[in-house]
Amino acid sequence: MAPRAIITGAAGLIGQYLVKTAPRWAPGWYVQGLSRAELELTETSKVTAHIHALKPDLLIHCAALSRTKACEQDPAQARRDNVDVTAHLAQLSQNIPFIFLSSGEVFDGKTGGYGESDEPNPINVYGQTKLEAERVVLQNPQHTVVRIVLTSGTAQNGDRSFVEDMCRTAKAGKDVTLYADEFRCPLPASVIARACWELADRRQPGLYHLGGSERLSRWEIGEALLPWYPELKGRLVKGSARNHIGSPRPADLSLRCDKIQRLLSFHIPGFREWLTGGSSRGSDLWDYPDDRA
Ligand SMILES: NC(=O)c1ccc[n+]([C@@H]2O[C@H](COP(=O)([O-])OP(=O)(O)OC[C@H]3O[C@@H](n4cnc5c(N)ncnc54)[C@H](OP(=O)(O)O)[C@@H]3O)[C@@H](O)[C@H]2O)c1
């Protein structure tokens, strides 16, 4: 019988990709996605019973309160969803590999180019809860934390990725302000899913950074998307993080990813390289043409 992998947050952006890419990248696994509709993860005793019944051989934990603003508005909920749920699932997975999706938001963004050994210093509630959860997860030497940054992709309801957010705003007739002095290293959810499946197979637990190989400002990201998303035309406005109002945002969350790159069978692309097909067009990375970004 094939070993069983459980994906939490299966109705979310990355969870959806982990489930839909499994036949391609994880053919040896029997993969079962868990959405909130199937299991509310804060209901501790139900979760314990459910996981014991399923007897997974691997758990990839994607469920989270992932919107920075929502965490800032309700820190108690952020703690329940991001820290308590993660700690409970990690404990239930104490004898199996556990992969936890964390975030570059654990850094303050003052320098960018962060490696795994750099000291985190979160500046918002979301980053604080992700860091706290990471520390619990990494107490188990069998467990893995993967820090990712800005993720593109197409969700079933079209309401998850930053690209979907931008297009929705533009279609509503509103401008999309993009900071020219805020830097990220975006990566498509399809690439993240493939990397996670490979990581599961490598059995080399620990802390990994996984971002696109190109550092881009938000403005540059918007410009790169324009040819593919005509609805954005005339709607992008260049702005500066100096004028930002709202929850604190780290300025530069570019990541150094050489540690995970050494384990992967494929080159982690830069975002513009991925959008245009780059040198690897036709390779396995571009198997999801509908998911351009
Ligand atoms: N996408 C990014 O740019 C990005 C960047 C850095 C890190 N990450 C991390 O990567 C992981 C996956 O992100 P994502 O973009 O796929 O997030 P997402 O689209 O927001 O999906 C998260 C899923 O978790 C579910 N969930 C939250 N709390 C739950 C609970 N108590 N019980 C059951 N389900 C619950 C949500 O359900 P509902 O829809 O019902 O709320 C949602 O379906 C997260 O840990 C996130 O923090 C993402």
The ligand as a Tripos MOL2 file, in Angstrom:
@<TRIPOS>MOLECULE
LIG
   48    52     1     0     0
SMALL
NO_CHARGES

@<TRIPOS>ATOM
      1 N1          0.9580   32.5430   -0.3910 N.am      1 LIG1
      2 C1          2.0350   33.2230    0.0100 C.2       1 LIG1
      3 O1          2.4570   34.2140   -0.6200 O.2       1 LIG1
      4 C2          2.7940   32.7600    1.2460 C.ar      1 LIG1
      5 C3          3.9840   33.4220    1.5590 C.ar      1 LIG1
      6 C4          4.6910   33.0270    2.6890 C.ar      1 LIG1
      7 C5          4.2240   31.9810    3.4600 C.ar      1 LIG1
      8 N2          3.0650   31.3520    3.1470 N.ar      1 LIG1
      9 C6          2.6160   30.2530    4.0100 C.3       1 LIG1
     10 O2          2.3640   29.1100    3.2230 O.3       1 LIG1
     11 C7          1.2670   28.3760    3.7460 C.3       1 LIG1
     12 C8          0.2220   28.1950    2.6700 C.3       1 LIG1
     13 O3         -0.1550   29.4900    2.2150 O.3       1 LIG1
     14 P1         -1.3630   29.7260    1.2280 P.3       1 LIG1
     15 O4         -1.0300   30.8960    0.3920 O.co2     1 LIG1
     16 O5         -1.7630   28.4650    0.5700 O.co2     1 LIG1
     17 O6         -2.4770   30.1820    2.2840 O.3       1 LIG1
     18 P2         -4.0530   30.2720    2.0540 P.3       1 LIG1
     19 O7         -4.3910   30.3300    0.6140 O.co2     1 LIG1
     20 O8         -4.5430   31.3560    2.9420 O.co2     1 LIG1
     21 O9         -4.5550   28.8670    2.6020 O.3       1 LIG1
     22 C9         -4.5480   28.5660    3.9550 C.3       1 LIG1
     23 C10        -5.6740   27.5930    4.2010 C.3       1 LIG1
     24 O10        -5.6580   27.2440    5.5800 O.3       1 LIG1
     25 C11        -7.0000   27.1390    6.0000 C.3       1 LIG1
     26 N3         -7.0860   27.3080    7.4470 N.ar      1 LIG1
     27 C12        -6.7010   28.3820    8.1740 C.ar      1 LIG1
     28 N4         -6.9820   28.1740    9.4620 N.ar      1 LIG1
     29 C13        -7.5740   26.9540    9.5450 C.ar      1 LIG1
     30 C14        -8.1240   26.1960   10.6050 C.ar      1 LIG1
     31 N5         -8.1210   26.6600   11.8640 N.pl3     1 LIG1
     32 N6         -8.6470   24.9690   10.3320 N.ar      1 LIG1
     33 C15        -8.6610   24.4970    9.0730 C.ar      1 LIG1
     34 N7         -8.1570   25.1750    8.0230 N.ar      1 LIG1
     35 C16        -7.6360   26.3910    8.2620 C.ar      1 LIG1
     36 C17        -7.7040   28.2610    5.2560 C.3       1 LIG1
     37 O11        -9.0700   28.0010    5.2450 O.3       1 LIG1
     38 P3        -10.1020   29.1960    4.9400 P.3       1 LIG1
     39 O12        -9.9130   29.5240    3.5030 O.co2     1 LIG1
     40 O13       -11.4260   28.5980    5.2570 O.co2     1 LIG1
     41 O14        -9.7320   30.3210    5.8420 O.co2     1 LIG1
     42 C18        -7.0460   28.1620    3.8850 C.3       1 LIG1
     43 O15        -7.7560   27.2740    3.0500 O.3       1 LIG1
     44 C19         0.7900   29.1720    4.9620 C.3       1 LIG1
     45 O16         1.3700   28.6480    6.1160 O.3       1 LIG1
     46 C20         1.2980   30.5660    4.7290 C.3       1 LIG1
     47 O17         1.5250   31.2410    5.9440 O.3       1 LIG1
     48 C21         2.3350   31.7220    2.0550 C.ar      1 LIG1
@<TRIPOS>BOND
     1     1     2 1
     2     2     3 2
     3     2     4 1
     4     4     5 ar
     5     4    48 ar
     6     5     6 ar
     7     6     7 ar
     8     7     8 ar
     9     8     9 1
    10     8    48 ar
    11     9    10 1
    12     9    46 1
    13    10    11 1
    14    11    12 1
    15    11    44 1
    16    12    13 1
    17    13    14 1
    18    14    15 2
    19    14    16 1
    20    14    17 1
    21    17    18 1
    22    18    19 2
    23    18    20 1
    24    18    21 1
    25    21    22 1
    26    22    23 1
    27    23    24 1
    28    23    42 1
    29    24    25 1
    30    25    26 1
    31    25    36 1
    32    26    27 ar
    33    26    35 ar
    34    27    28 ar
    35    28    29 ar
    36    29    30 ar
    37    29    35 ar
    38    30    31 1
    39    30    32 ar
    40    32    33 ar
    41    33    34 ar
    42    34    35 ar
    43    36    37 1
    44    36    42 1
    45    37    38 1
    46    38    39 2
    47    38    40 1
    48    38    41 1
    49    42    43 1
    50    44    45 1
    51    44    46 1
    52    46    47 1
@<TRIPOS>SUBSTRUCTURE
     1 LIG1         1 GROUP 0 **** ****
